[in-house]
Structure formats: structure tokens, C-alpha cells
Amino acid sequence: MEKLAVEYQDKGFLFVFIYTREAHPGEIRPCHTSFEQKLDQAHAFQKEYDIQRPILVDSLDGAAHRAYGSLPDMLYLVGKGNRLIWFRADWTDADTLQLILEYQIKRLETRQGNRKVGPNYCELLGFRPRMWDRFVKHLHTNGPQAVADWEAAMEYWKTHPPRHG
Amino acid sequence: MNEDYSYNYEGYDPGEREEEDFARFQGILSVGQEAPDFEVTRLEDGEKIRLSDLTAQSHVVLEFGSFT
């Protein structure tokens, strides 16, 4: 996403990261109990992952996060001016986003050429790469509880398959 | 929504709460709708900023997330 942020900033797209609650809290990265603590962990997050995009910290009660659906790694593309949602995904995948950005840039060029366009509703089932090794490494960074909770979840899903892909 | 729902939970649990979150995502917004405006804090300088401040200038890619 950092690479895309740089590539598309000159094409009129601003990438920002909304820091939310900790999805897998542990002893080292616990759940937030104050806004100051949330800010501190956002700073640590920025440093650990070398995030260059602007990081915007949500309120302690997650007002923005909840308004958009509360999932841990959602992605939205919002149009300039009228704030129309152009694209939304339950999980972030850079390849899917780039596909959408290229399409929207093409359509923006069409509109600038004074050709009329009309909205049409589209759906897409994406297939994002799963990077389990990296994810589990991050769980360990959060603390033993995060790892234990995840292992318990894997057991739970053997009898309660998750809804998402 | 479950009245016991706590936004900042102490431990991850894939049960009812996650089911609620997925249901909320699927039902809460759709493409073509106006994105809800919100106010957040810019980490760089602590300034309050609204989504509408950003979309006044450019298209915006919003990624939500945390350490994991």
C-alpha cells in the first residue's frame, strides 16, 4: 500500500491509514483504555511498520471505525467533493485497489473529455493472498495472549466455519 | 447490536462479536452512497481533521487497521 500511495499521489489520490482498536490485543500491545495510550500505540505502529502515509487516529470509542463497519482491515475509496463511495472491501488487498484505481482514472479521463457517464453498480469477489507467516509473527509481537486467542479461534472455526473467505 | 458489545475488547474472540461485525460491514454502507464524515486525530501533529477536509482536496483511500 505504501508503494501505491506514492505512485498515485500525483494522480489525485490521497492514501491515509485510520488507526483503530487492536484487533488481537496482547500483553505488549493491549487493548486501548485511554486515548493517550491509543496515540502512543499508533506512534509505535508507525515506527514498527515504517508507515509513510498519514496516520489518523480514531476516537477511543471507534466512532469512525464503527461507522464504516468495524472490520479490522477494511478498505474504502472515496471520491473527491461529493464523498461518494467508489469502492469498498472487507479486507485490504493492494492488487484489487490498483485495479480499481486504474479503472477510475480511466473514467475520470472520459469525463474530462466531456463525454457523459452514468453510475453503475458493480460487485467483485476478490482473492487476496494470505500471508499467515507474517500475520502470526505480528501476533507474537502483540504478546502471548494474542497468540493464544488466535489458536483458540482456529479450534473454534473447526466447528463454526468463519463467514468470510 | 448486543448491549454487552465492547468496542475495545481485551482478547480476540471469533464468536458472536465477529459475526456482528461482519453483518454490520455488509449492511452498513454501499458503493454509490455518501461516505459518512468523521473527525479523527492526525498523528503527526495532534490536529483534529475531518474526512470532508481531505475529500475537498482529492480522492481518498481509507485503510483501517492496527498492529494486526
gemmi code that builds the backbone of each chain (N, CA, C; Angstrom):
import gemmi

chains = {
    "A": [
        ("MET", (0.827, -1.205, 0.000), (0.000, 0.000, 0.000), (0.865, 1.260, 0.000)),
        ("GLU", (2.019, 1.186, 0.659), (2.903, 2.358, 0.666), (3.366, 2.688, -0.743)),
        ("LYS", (3.650, 1.657, -1.507), (4.107, 1.855, -2.890), (3.003, 2.498, -3.728)),
        ("LEU", (1.794, 2.007, -3.570), (0.661, 2.579, -4.308), (0.413, 4.024, -3.898)),
        ("ALA", (0.564, 4.295, -2.613), (0.320, 5.649, -2.115), (1.220, 6.655, -2.818)),
        ("VAL", (2.463, 6.254, -3.021), (3.414, 7.146, -3.707), (3.066, 7.228, -5.185)),
        ("GLU", (2.768, 6.084, -5.770), (2.512, 6.024, -7.214), (1.290, 6.846, -7.612)),
        ("TYR", (0.276, 6.879, -6.745), (-0.990, 7.515, -7.136), (-1.218, 8.895, -6.510)),
        ("GLN", (-0.276, 9.349, -5.712), (-0.496, 10.658, -5.086), (-0.518, 11.785, -6.123)),
        ("ASP", (0.261, 11.636, -7.172), (0.288, 12.669, -8.208), (-0.873, 12.528, -9.188)),
        ("LYS", (-1.671, 11.492, -8.993), (-2.840, 11.290, -9.855), (-4.124, 11.671, -9.131)),
        ("GLY", (-3.951, 12.330, -7.978), (-5.114, 12.880, -7.277), (-5.692, 12.008, -6.189)),
        ("PHE", (-4.930, 11.004, -5.740), (-5.428, 10.091, -4.711), (-4.577, 10.209, -3.445)),
        ("LEU", (-5.229, 10.542, -2.351), (-4.559, 10.636, -1.056), (-4.831, 9.359, -0.270)),
        ("PHE", (-3.783, 8.703, 0.166), (-3.917, 7.492, 0.974), (-3.739, 7.863, 2.442)),
        ("VAL", (-4.652, 7.429, 3.296), (-4.499, 7.628, 4.730), (-4.774, 6.309, 5.452)),
        ("PHE", (-4.219, 6.196, 6.647), (-4.418, 4.990, 7.456), (-5.169, 5.389, 8.719)),
        ("ILE", (-6.312, 4.776, 8.942), (-7.097, 5.037, 10.149), (-6.712, 4.005, 11.202)),
        ("TYR", (-6.064, 4.461, 12.261), (-5.663, 3.539, 13.327), (-6.868, 3.267, 14.231)),
        ("THR", (-7.193, 1.987, 14.383), (-8.403, 1.560, 15.096), (-8.046, 0.873, 16.421)),
        ("ARG", (-9.001, 0.170, 16.983), (-8.715, -0.688, 18.148), (-7.726, -1.775, 17.726)),
        ("GLU", (-7.071, -2.374, 18.711), (-6.215, -3.517, 18.416), (-7.101, -4.742, 18.167)),
        ("ALA", (-6.935, -5.327, 16.977), (-7.775, -6.473, 16.626), (-7.412, -7.715, 17.440)),
        ("HIS", (-6.133, -7.844, 17.760), (-5.647, -9.011, 18.507), (-4.776, -8.521, 19.666)),
        ("PRO", (-5.405, -7.968, 20.683), (-4.619, -7.403, 21.783), (-3.844, -8.472, 22.549)),
        ("GLY", (-2.705, -8.059, 23.054), (-1.867, -8.952, 23.864), (-1.185, -8.151, 24.957)),
        ("GLU", (-0.273, -8.812, 25.648), (0.381, -8.157, 26.778), (1.239, -6.964, 26.341)),
        ("ILE", (1.817, -7.056, 25.150), (2.711, -5.985, 24.680), (1.917, -4.888, 23.975)),
        ("ARG", (0.925, -5.282, 23.189), (0.026, -4.337, 22.516), (-1.389, -4.592, 23.039)),
        ("PRO", (-1.707, -4.043, 24.216), (-3.015, -4.336, 24.825), (-4.141, -3.526, 24.184)),
        ("CYS", (-5.359, -3.837, 24.590), (-6.492, -3.041, 24.124), (-6.365, -1.630, 24.699)),
        ("HIS", (-6.970, -0.690, 24.010), (-6.843, 0.710, 24.418), (-7.814, 1.020, 25.556)),
        ("THR", (-7.278, 1.675, 26.578), (-8.123, 2.087, 27.701), (-8.148, 3.602, 27.863)),
        ("SER", (-7.323, 4.309, 27.095), (-7.358, 5.778, 27.093), (-6.914, 6.256, 25.720)),
        ("PHE", (-7.302, 7.475, 25.381), (-6.906, 7.983, 24.071), (-5.404, 8.225, 24.011)),
        ("GLU", (-4.809, 8.618, 25.123), (-3.364, 8.848, 25.158), (-2.614, 7.550, 24.855)),
        ("GLN", (-3.106, 6.460, 25.435), (-2.482, 5.161, 25.167), (-2.651, 4.786, 23.700)),
        ("LYS", (-3.814, 5.088, 23.154), (-4.064, 4.778, 21.746), (-3.101, 5.571, 20.849)),
        ("LEU", (-2.863, 6.819, 21.205), (-1.900, 7.632, 20.451), (-0.502, 7.037, 20.551)),
        ("ASP", (-0.117, 6.616, 21.750), (1.216, 6.028, 21.941), (1.379, 4.774, 21.084)),
        ("GLN", (0.340, 3.935, 21.058), (0.451, 2.702, 20.269), (0.420, 3.010, 18.780)),
        ("ALA", (-0.265, 4.063, 18.390), (-0.255, 4.469, 16.986), (1.140, 4.924, 16.575)),
        ("HIS", (1.823, 5.633, 17.471), (3.214, 6.033, 17.194), (4.097, 4.780, 17.047)),
        ("ALA", (3.902, 3.818, 17.945), (4.689, 2.582, 17.887), (4.393, 1.818, 16.598)),
        ("PHE", (3.134, 1.810, 16.202), (2.735, 1.147, 14.957), (3.432, 1.803, 13.757)),
        ("GLN", (3.402, 3.124, 13.752), (4.023, 3.866, 12.645), (5.511, 3.539, 12.538)),
        ("LYS", (6.160, 3.473, 13.700), (7.596, 3.217, 13.719), (7.903, 1.781, 13.318)),
        ("GLU", (7.134, 0.850, 13.865), (7.433, -0.561, 13.609), (7.234, -0.936, 12.140)),
        ("TYR", (6.193, -0.382, 11.512), (5.919, -0.736, 10.117), (6.408, 0.326, 9.136)),
        ("ASP", (7.053, 1.370, 9.655), (7.589, 2.444, 8.813), (6.501, 2.985, 7.871)),
        ("ILE", (5.379, 3.338, 8.465), (4.251, 3.854, 7.686), (4.523, 5.297, 7.275)),
        ("GLN", (4.498, 5.540, 5.994), (4.745, 6.881, 5.468), (3.440, 7.636, 5.204)),
        ("ARG", (2.357, 6.894, 5.028), (1.066, 7.557, 4.815), (0.648, 8.301, 6.081)),
        ("PRO", (-0.133, 9.365, 5.953), (-0.658, 9.998, 7.168), (-1.465, 8.990, 7.980)),
        ("ILE", (-1.185, 8.929, 9.285), (-1.963, 8.072, 10.179), (-2.956, 8.956, 10.914)),
        ("LEU", (-4.218, 8.582, 10.849), (-5.295, 9.314, 11.515), (-5.846, 8.409, 12.605)),
        ("VAL", (-5.811, 8.888, 13.841), (-6.195, 8.049, 14.979), (-7.668, 8.267, 15.304)),
        ("ASP", (-8.393, 7.182, 15.264), (-9.826, 7.227, 15.567), (-10.037, 7.513, 17.065)),
        ("SER", (-11.242, 7.927, 17.415), (-11.555, 8.179, 18.824), (-11.491, 6.874, 19.619)),
        ("LEU", (-11.422, 6.980, 20.922), (-11.297, 5.784, 21.765), (-12.469, 4.828, 21.558)),
        ("ASP", (-13.647, 5.375, 21.321), (-14.816, 4.504, 21.132), (-14.998, 4.071, 19.674)),
        ("GLY", (-14.035, 4.386, 18.814), (-14.068, 3.880, 17.445), (-15.197, 4.424, 16.598)),
        ("ALA", (-15.501, 5.698, 16.741), (-16.669, 6.255, 16.034), (-16.544, 6.105, 14.517)),
        ("ALA", (-15.385, 6.424, 13.972), (-15.205, 6.314, 12.513), (-15.189, 4.841, 12.095)),
        ("HIS", (-14.459, 4.040, 12.838), (-14.348, 2.611, 12.522), (-15.719, 1.945, 12.511)),
        ("ARG", (-16.512, 2.238, 13.536), (-17.843, 1.634, 13.627), (-18.758, 2.119, 12.505)),
        ("ALA", (-18.598, 3.392, 12.111), (-19.453, 3.941, 11.048), (-19.201, 3.275, 9.703)),
        ("TYR", (-18.017, 2.673, 9.557), (-17.652, 2.052, 8.280), (-17.727, 0.529, 8.331)),
        ("GLY", (-18.038, -0.038, 9.492), (-18.272, -1.471, 9.513), (-17.480, -2.289, 10.512)),
        ("SER", (-16.507, -1.691, 11.200), (-15.822, -2.320, 12.344), (-14.871, -3.464, 12.022)),
        ("LEU", (-14.744, -3.851, 10.768), (-13.816, -4.956, 10.484), (-12.370, -4.463, 10.603)),
        ("PRO", (-11.429, -5.404, 10.839), (-10.082, -4.973, 11.220), (-9.216, -4.388, 10.107)),
        ("ASP", (-9.503, -4.706, 8.849), (-8.602, -4.232, 7.785), (-9.406, -3.833, 6.545)),
        ("MET", (-10.394, -2.990, 6.747), (-11.277, -2.566, 5.645), (-10.564, -1.549, 4.753)),
        ("LEU", (-11.070, -1.467, 3.527), (-10.533, -0.517, 2.559), (-11.683, 0.200, 1.863)),
        ("TYR", (-11.584, 1.521, 1.793), (-12.589, 2.319, 1.092), (-11.892, 3.291, 0.151)),
        ("LEU", (-12.524, 3.525, -1.000), (-12.096, 4.589, -1.901), (-13.248, 5.582, -1.987)),
        ("VAL", (-12.955, 6.834, -1.644), (-13.987, 7.868, -1.560), (-13.657, 8.975, -2.551)),
        ("GLY", (-14.652, 9.369, -3.339), (-14.441, 10.367, -4.387), (-14.332, 11.782, -3.839)),
        ("LYS", (-13.567, 12.575, -4.550), (-13.366, 13.983, -4.200), (-14.688, 14.752, -4.295)),
        ("GLY", (-14.865, 15.696, -3.398), (-16.013, 16.599, -3.467), (-17.260, 16.026, -2.829)),
        ("ASN", (-17.975, 15.196, -3.554), (-19.266, 14.705, -3.046), (-19.145, 13.487, -2.120)),
        ("ARG", (-17.928, 13.001, -1.921), (-17.651, 11.901, -0.973), (-18.407, 10.620, -1.303)),
        ("LEU", (-18.633, 10.365, -2.580), (-19.278, 9.093, -2.915), (-18.298, 7.946, -2.690)),
        ("ILE", (-18.841, 6.844, -2.167), (-18.014, 5.643, -2.001), (-17.885, 4.981, -3.372)),
        ("TRP", (-16.683, 4.917, -3.875), (-16.428, 4.319, -5.189), (-16.124, 2.824, -5.081)),
        ("PHE", (-15.579, 2.448, -3.935), (-15.149, 1.056, -3.778), (-15.027, 0.778, -2.291)),
        ("ARG", (-15.388, -0.431, -1.893), (-15.181, -0.843, -0.502), (-14.862, -2.328, -0.472)),
        ("ALA", (-14.039, -2.722, 0.477), (-13.652, -4.128, 0.600), (-13.512, -4.471, 2.073)),
        ("ASP", (-13.861, -5.719, 2.404), (-13.770, -6.125, 3.807), (-12.326, -6.309, 4.260)),
        ("TRP", (-11.429, -6.625, 3.305), (-10.009, -6.737, 3.617), (-9.219, -5.944, 2.585)),
        ("THR", (-8.105, -5.416, 3.010), (-7.255, -4.633, 2.118), (-6.390, -5.544, 1.259)),
        ("ASP", (-6.449, -5.300, -0.037), (-5.584, -6.014, -0.966), (-5.104, -5.005, -2.007)),
        ("ALA", (-3.803, -4.833, -2.102), (-3.245, -3.786, -2.965), (-3.568, -4.030, -4.439)),
        ("ASP", (-3.538, -5.282, -4.869), (-3.804, -5.569, -6.283), (-5.231, -5.183, -6.671)),
        ("THR", (-6.183, -5.492, -5.786), (-7.574, -5.122, -6.065), (-7.710, -3.609, -6.137)),
        ("LEU", (-7.087, -2.928, -5.196), (-7.168, -1.470, -5.187), (-6.576, -0.879, -6.458)),
        ("GLN", (-5.439, -1.402, -6.881), (-4.810, -0.845, -8.087), (-5.705, -1.036, -9.314)),
        ("LEU", (-6.351, -2.174, -9.364), (-7.304, -2.420, -10.457), (-8.390, -1.342, -10.474)),
        ("ILE", (-8.916, -1.058, -9.305), (-9.987, -0.064, -9.198), (-9.465, 1.342, -9.508)),
        ("LEU", (-8.299, 1.659, -9.012), (-7.730, 2.994, -9.265), (-7.515, 3.225, -10.758)),
        ("GLU", (-6.987, 2.220, -11.433), (-6.756, 2.373, -12.872), (-8.078, 2.560, -13.606)),
        ("TYR", (-9.086, 1.827, -13.198), (-10.414, 1.975, -13.818), (-10.954, 3.388, -13.587)),
        ("GLN", (-10.871, 3.851, -12.350), (-11.421, 5.174, -12.030), (-10.649, 6.287, -12.734)),
        ("ILE", (-9.361, 6.133, -12.861), (-8.571, 7.134, -13.583), (-9.011, 7.186, -15.050)),
        ("LYS", (-9.244, 6.026, -15.607), (-9.705, 5.968, -16.997), (-11.053, 6.665, -17.141)),
        ("ARG", (-11.947, 6.451, -16.174), (-13.275, 7.069, -16.242), (-13.203, 8.574, -15.992)),
        ("LEU", (-12.285, 8.993, -15.122), (-12.101, 10.431, -14.892), (-11.630, 11.106, -16.169)),
        ("GLU", (-10.777, 10.421, -16.915), (-10.309, 10.964, -18.191), (-11.458, 11.055, -19.183)),
        ("THR", (-12.345, 10.068, -19.147), (-13.512, 10.082, -20.024), (-14.385, 11.287, -19.722)),
        ("ARG", (-14.588, 11.553, -18.428), (-15.433, 12.683, -18.025), (-14.779, 14.011, -18.401)),
        ("GLN", (-13.470, 14.064, -18.263), (-12.785, 15.307, -18.624), (-12.844, 15.571, -20.115)),
        ("GLY", (-13.065, 14.526, -20.895), (-13.206, 14.678, -22.336), (-14.615, 15.064, -22.731)),
        ("ASN", (-15.425, 15.485, -21.741), (-16.795, 15.954, -21.977), (-17.721, 14.847, -22.484)),
        ("ARG", (-17.337, 13.613, -22.311), (-18.261, 12.513, -22.621), (-19.076, 12.224, -21.365)),
        ("LYS", (-20.358, 11.984, -21.542), (-21.218, 11.733, -20.392), (-21.022, 10.314, -19.874)),
        ("VAL", (-21.092, 10.181, -18.568), (-21.043, 8.854, -17.948), (-22.178, 8.767, -16.940)),
        ("GLY", (-22.623, 7.568, -16.675), (-23.657, 7.340, -15.668), (-23.177, 6.285, -14.702)),
        ("PRO", (-23.611, 6.376, -13.452), (-23.149, 5.397, -12.464), (-23.731, 4.009, -12.734)),
        ("ASN", (-22.952, 3.001, -12.477), (-23.493, 1.644, -12.463), (-22.887, 0.865, -11.309)),
        ("TYR", (-23.736, 0.041, -10.704), (-23.348, -0.711, -9.515), (-22.581, -1.961, -9.932)),
        ("CYS", (-21.442, -2.201, -9.314), (-20.623, -3.374, -9.630), (-20.281, -4.117, -8.346)),
        ("GLU", (-20.104, -5.418, -8.443), (-19.581, -6.192, -7.320), (-18.401, -7.003, -7.808)),
        ("LEU", (-17.534, -7.339, -6.905), (-16.331, -8.084, -7.249), (-15.986, -9.009, -6.089)),
        ("LEU", (-15.742, -10.263, -6.388), (-15.218, -11.159, -5.354), (-13.715, -11.239, -5.537)),
        ("GLY", (-12.981, -10.680, -4.617), (-11.535, -10.698, -4.714), (-10.950, -11.949, -4.072)),
        ("PHE", (-9.717, -12.208, -4.387), (-8.990, -13.320, -3.766), (-7.636, -12.795, -3.319)),
        ("ARG", (-7.594, -12.432, -2.060), (-6.372, -11.794, -1.563), (-5.357, -12.853, -1.137)),
        ("PRO", (-4.090, -12.574, -1.339), (-3.061, -13.502, -0.847), (-3.102, -13.547, 0.671)),
        ("ARG", (-2.975, -14.735, 1.213), (-2.919, -14.867, 2.665), (-1.466, -15.011, 3.095)),
        ("MET", (-1.089, -14.165, 4.020), (0.308, -14.161, 4.477), (0.333, -14.565, 5.942)),
        ("TRP", (0.079, -15.869, 6.165), (-0.068, -16.357, 7.537), (1.194, -16.171, 8.350)),
        ("ASP", (2.355, -16.451, 7.741), (3.614, -16.363, 8.499), (3.800, -14.955, 9.057)),
        ("ARG", (3.526, -13.968, 8.219), (3.693, -12.584, 8.660), (2.673, -12.229, 9.735)),
        ("PHE", (1.439, -12.730, 9.529), (0.389, -12.446, 10.497), (0.726, -13.032, 11.866)),
        ("VAL", (1.165, -14.296, 11.874), (1.497, -14.945, 13.151), (2.679, -14.241, 13.817)),
        ("LYS", (3.612, -13.777, 13.020), (4.743, -13.018, 13.571), (4.226, -11.761, 14.281)),
        ("HIS", (3.257, -11.112, 13.669), (2.685, -9.908, 14.288), (1.930, -10.248, 15.571)),
        ("LEU", (1.264, -11.406, 15.599), (0.587, -11.833, 16.822), (1.590, -11.966, 17.964)),
        ("HIS", (2.744, -12.568, 17.674), (3.777, -12.724, 18.691), (4.262, -11.362, 19.169)),
        ("THR", (4.309, -10.410, 18.251), (4.723, -9.055, 18.633), (3.729, -8.452, 19.613)),
        ("ASN", (2.459, -8.767, 19.424), (1.434, -8.219, 20.327), (1.493, -8.846, 21.718)),
        ("GLY", (1.920, -10.094, 21.779), (2.045, -10.742, 23.078), (1.453, -12.147, 23.082)),
        ("PRO", (1.809, -12.960, 24.087), (1.358, -14.361, 24.155), (-0.164, -14.516, 24.133)),
        ("GLN", (-0.859, -13.565, 24.734), (-2.323, -13.683, 24.744), (-2.897, -13.622, 23.335)),
        ("ALA", (-2.322, -12.767, 22.490), (-2.790, -12.641, 21.106), (-2.616, -13.960, 20.365)),
        ("VAL", (-1.492, -14.633, 20.642), (-1.230, -15.925, 20.004), (-2.211, -16.975, 20.521)),
        ("ALA", (-2.406, -17.006, 21.827), (-3.307, -17.993, 22.438), (-4.751, -17.792, 21.955)),
        ("ASP", (-5.179, -16.542, 21.853), (-6.538, -16.254, 21.378), (-6.716, -16.734, 19.940)),
        ("TRP", (-5.671, -16.546, 19.145), (-5.758, -16.964, 17.737), (-5.816, -18.489, 17.634)),
        ("GLU", (-5.011, -19.170, 18.452), (-5.029, -20.638, 18.432), (-6.404, -21.157, 18.884)),
        ("ALA", (-6.998, -20.477, 19.851), (-8.345, -20.867, 20.293), (-9.366, -20.622, 19.181)),
        ("ALA", (-9.157, -19.537, 18.430), (-10.072, -19.232, 17.320), (-9.989, -20.312, 16.244)),
        ("MET", (-8.763, -20.799, 15.975), (-8.600, -21.851, 14.961), (-9.379, -23.107, 15.371)),
        ("GLU", (-9.365, -23.417, 16.666), (-10.140, -24.557, 17.169), (-11.636, -24.304, 17.007)),
        ("TYR", (-12.060, -23.073, 17.342), (-13.479, -22.688, 17.243), (-13.981, -22.844, 15.814)),
        ("TRP", (-13.148, -22.444, 14.847), (-13.581, -22.460, 13.445), (-13.692, -23.882, 12.884)),
        ("LYS", (-13.118, -24.867, 13.593), (-13.270, -26.246, 13.123), (-14.730, -26.683, 13.193)),
        ("THR", (-15.463, -26.111, 14.127), (-16.878, -26.456, 14.275), (-17.804, -25.294, 13.909)),
        ("HIS", (-17.233, -24.092, 13.762), (-18.013, -22.910, 13.378), (-17.273, -22.207, 12.243)),
        ("PRO", (-17.424, -22.672, 11.025), (-16.660, -22.074, 9.920), (-16.896, -20.570, 9.830)),
        ("PRO", (-15.829, -19.804, 9.624), (-15.985, -18.353, 9.511), (-16.787, -17.983, 8.276)),
        ("ARG", (-17.491, -16.867, 8.356), (-18.347, -16.436, 7.257), (-17.551, -15.903, 6.076)),
        ("HIS", (-16.395, -15.344, 6.363), (-15.647, -14.668, 5.309), (-14.684, -15.637, 4.633)),
        ("GLY", (-14.200, -15.213, 3.478), (-13.245, -16.025, 2.740), (-11.895, -15.822, 3.270)),
    ],
    "B": [
        ("MET", (-27.738, -4.702, 17.887), (-26.408, -4.984, 18.412), (-26.491, -5.427, 19.872)),
        ("ASN", (-25.641, -6.363, 20.211), (-25.589, -6.855, 21.580), (-25.263, -5.710, 22.553)),
        ("GLU", (-26.048, -5.568, 23.606), (-25.827, -4.468, 24.553), (-24.506, -4.605, 25.290)),
        ("ASP", (-23.977, -5.837, 25.336), (-22.709, -6.055, 26.016), (-21.508, -5.785, 25.110)),
        ("TYR", (-21.808, -5.411, 23.888), (-20.733, -5.191, 22.933), (-19.779, -4.124, 23.448)),
        ("SER", (-18.502, -4.464, 23.503), (-17.497, -3.511, 23.950), (-16.524, -3.285, 22.808)),
        ("TYR", (-16.352, -2.038, 22.420), (-15.515, -1.764, 21.237), (-14.071, -2.194, 21.462)),
        ("ASN", (-13.501, -1.793, 22.585), (-12.101, -2.145, 22.873), (-12.054, -3.418, 23.721)),
        ("TYR", (-12.097, -4.543, 23.059), (-12.111, -5.805, 23.804), (-10.707, -6.184, 24.267)),
        ("GLU", (-10.646, -6.961, 25.376), (-9.349, -7.322, 25.964), (-8.716, -8.540, 25.305)),
        ("GLY", (-9.530, -9.339, 24.643), (-8.997, -10.514, 23.977), (-9.828, -10.847, 22.751)),
        ("TYR", (-9.162, -11.300, 21.691), (-9.861, -11.634, 20.453), (-10.717, -12.878, 20.644)),
        ("ASP", (-11.940, -12.809, 20.163), (-12.887, -13.913, 20.268), (-13.638, -13.998, 18.937)),
        ("PRO", (-13.543, -15.118, 18.242), (-14.136, -15.198, 16.911), (-15.643, -15.458, 16.907)),
        ("GLY", (-16.253, -15.445, 18.053), (-17.651, -15.841, 18.158), (-18.651, -14.791, 17.739)),
        ("GLU", (-19.611, -14.539, 18.601), (-20.758, -13.691, 18.271), (-20.362, -12.286, 17.856)),
        ("ARG", (-19.355, -11.732, 18.517), (-18.968, -10.354, 18.199), (-18.478, -10.251, 16.753)),
        ("GLU", (-17.677, -11.219, 16.320), (-17.178, -11.163, 14.952), (-18.321, -11.344, 13.960)),
        ("GLU", (-19.255, -12.204, 14.298), (-20.441, -12.351, 13.445), (-21.156, -11.020, 13.307)),
        ("GLU", (-21.275, -10.313, 14.414), (-21.930, -8.996, 14.389), (-21.165, -8.022, 13.511)),
        ("ASP", (-19.836, -8.054, 13.616), (-19.029, -7.128, 12.833), (-19.176, -7.391, 11.339)),
        ("PHE", (-19.175, -8.649, 10.944), (-19.327, -8.951, 9.518), (-20.713, -8.556, 9.023)),
        ("ALA", (-21.705, -8.795, 9.850), (-23.065, -8.395, 9.475), (-23.149, -6.880, 9.355)),
        ("ARG", (-22.485, -6.189, 10.257), (-22.504, -4.720, 10.227), (-21.828, -4.210, 8.959)),
        ("PHE", (-20.697, -4.783, 8.603), (-19.997, -4.334, 7.398), (-20.882, -4.518, 6.165)),
        ("GLN", (-21.519, -5.668, 6.085), (-22.308, -5.957, 4.891), (-23.536, -5.069, 4.787)),
        ("GLY", (-24.053, -4.616, 5.912), (-25.303, -3.878, 5.857), (-25.186, -2.385, 6.023)),
        ("ILE", (-24.007, -1.898, 6.377), (-23.940, -0.518, 6.837), (-23.794, 0.494, 5.712)),
        ("LEU", (-23.058, 0.165, 4.691), (-22.795, 1.114, 3.610), (-22.756, 0.373, 2.288)),
        ("SER", (-22.784, 1.159, 1.208), (-22.698, 0.565, -0.118), (-22.006, 1.547, -1.043)),
        ("VAL", (-21.421, 1.037, -2.112), (-20.864, 1.950, -3.107), (-21.994, 2.820, -3.660)),
        ("GLY", (-21.652, 4.051, -4.016), (-22.657, 4.995, -4.510), (-23.272, 5.860, -3.434)),
        ("GLN", (-23.105, 5.441, -2.165), (-23.596, 6.258, -1.054), (-22.555, 7.307, -0.679)),
        ("GLU", (-23.035, 8.320, 0.020), (-22.107, 9.313, 0.544), (-21.375, 8.718, 1.741)),
        ("ALA", (-20.054, 8.827, 1.719), (-19.268, 8.300, 2.840), (-19.527, 9.136, 4.088)),
        ("PRO", (-19.771, 8.505, 5.217), (-20.004, 9.266, 6.456), (-18.790, 10.134, 6.796)),
        ("ASP", (-19.077, 11.362, 7.161), (-17.981, 12.224, 7.585), (-17.578, 11.853, 9.014)),
        ("PHE", (-16.336, 12.083, 9.365), (-15.893, 11.782, 10.726), (-14.715, 12.670, 11.080)),
        ("GLU", (-14.479, 12.763, 12.369), (-13.340, 13.536, 12.862), (-12.361, 12.606, 13.548)),
        ("VAL", (-11.104, 12.724, 13.186), (-10.046, 11.906, 13.785), (-8.865, 12.813, 14.118)),
        ("THR", (-7.862, 12.230, 14.753), (-6.688, 12.997, 15.167), (-5.494, 12.630, 14.298)),
        ("ARG", (-4.892, 13.633, 13.687), (-3.711, 13.376, 12.858), (-2.523, 13.105, 13.763)),
        ("LEU", (-1.910, 11.938, 13.595), (-0.832, 11.518, 14.495), (0.357, 12.467, 14.425)),
        ("GLU", (0.622, 12.971, 13.251), (1.808, 13.801, 13.032), (1.849, 15.026, 13.950)),
        ("ASP", (0.692, 15.679, 14.122), (0.707, 16.937, 14.873), (-0.421, 17.061, 15.891)),
        ("GLY", (-1.238, 16.015, 16.023), (-2.314, 16.038, 17.009), (-3.519, 16.870, 16.615)),
        ("GLU", (-3.517, 17.366, 15.382), (-4.634, 18.197, 14.935), (-5.854, 17.336, 14.621)),
        ("LYS", (-7.043, 17.888, 14.931), (-8.277, 17.218, 14.539), (-8.506, 17.456, 13.054)),
        ("ILE", (-8.939, 16.422, 12.371), (-9.154, 16.542, 10.940), (-10.382, 15.739, 10.550)),
        ("ARG", (-11.124, 16.239, 9.570), (-12.334, 15.559, 9.117), (-12.106, 14.944, 7.739)),
        ("LEU", (-12.818, 13.872, 7.464), (-12.727, 13.271, 6.134), (-13.085, 14.307, 5.070)),
        ("SER", (-14.081, 15.121, 5.352), (-14.515, 16.120, 4.367), (-13.418, 17.146, 4.066)),
        ("ASP", (-12.504, 17.379, 5.022), (-11.352, 18.251, 4.745), (-10.480, 17.627, 3.659)),
        ("LEU", (-10.341, 16.319, 3.727), (-9.480, 15.611, 2.776), (-10.139, 15.491, 1.410)),
        ("THR", (-11.428, 15.133, 1.407), (-12.112, 14.940, 0.121), (-12.388, 16.266, -0.582)),
        ("ALA", (-12.229, 17.373, 0.116), (-12.332, 18.678, -0.555), (-11.138, 18.885, -1.485)),
        ("GLN", (-10.058, 18.156, -1.215), (-8.821, 18.344, -1.976), (-8.536, 17.236, -2.982)),
        ("SER", (-8.938, 16.004, -2.648), (-8.557, 14.881, -3.513), (-9.448, 13.668, -3.251)),
        ("HIS", (-9.320, 12.693, -4.097), (-9.928, 11.395, -3.812), (-9.144, 10.777, -2.653)),
        ("VAL", (-9.813, 9.955, -1.856), (-9.161, 9.455, -0.639), (-9.271, 7.927, -0.545)),
        ("VAL", (-8.150, 7.287, -0.293), (-8.118, 5.858, 0.008), (-7.996, 5.711, 1.514)),
        ("LEU", (-8.996, 5.089, 2.121), (-9.031, 4.887, 3.567), (-8.710, 3.434, 3.875)),
        ("GLU", (-7.620, 3.205, 4.581), (-7.361, 1.847, 5.078), (-7.509, 1.886, 6.586)),
        ("PHE", (-8.294, 0.971, 7.109), (-8.481, 0.855, 8.558), (-7.597, -0.273, 9.070)),
        ("GLY", (-7.019, -0.093, 10.263), (-6.218, -1.194, 10.780), (-5.505, -0.883, 12.073)),
        ("SER", (-4.753, -1.904, 12.534), (-3.957, -1.794, 13.754), (-2.728, -2.666, 13.562)),
        ("PHE", (-2.070, -3.082, 14.643), (-0.863, -3.904, 14.505), (-1.127, -5.192, 13.729)),
        ("THR", (-2.294, -5.753, 13.925), (-2.637, -6.970, 13.183), (-3.867, -6.722, 12.343)),
    ],
}
model = gemmi.Model(1)
for chain_id, residues in chains.items():
    chain = gemmi.Chain(chain_id)
    for i, (resn, *xyz) in enumerate(residues, 1):
        res = gemmi.Residue()
        res.name, res.seqid = resn, gemmi.SeqId(i, " ")
        for name, pos in zip(("N", "CA", "C"), xyz):
            atom = gemmi.Atom()
            atom.name, atom.element = name, gemmi.Element(name[0])
            atom.pos, atom.b_iso = gemmi.Position(*pos), 0.0
            res.add_atom(atom)
        chain.add_residue(res)
    model.add_chain(chain)
structure = gemmi.Structure()
structure.add_model(model)
structure.setup_entities()
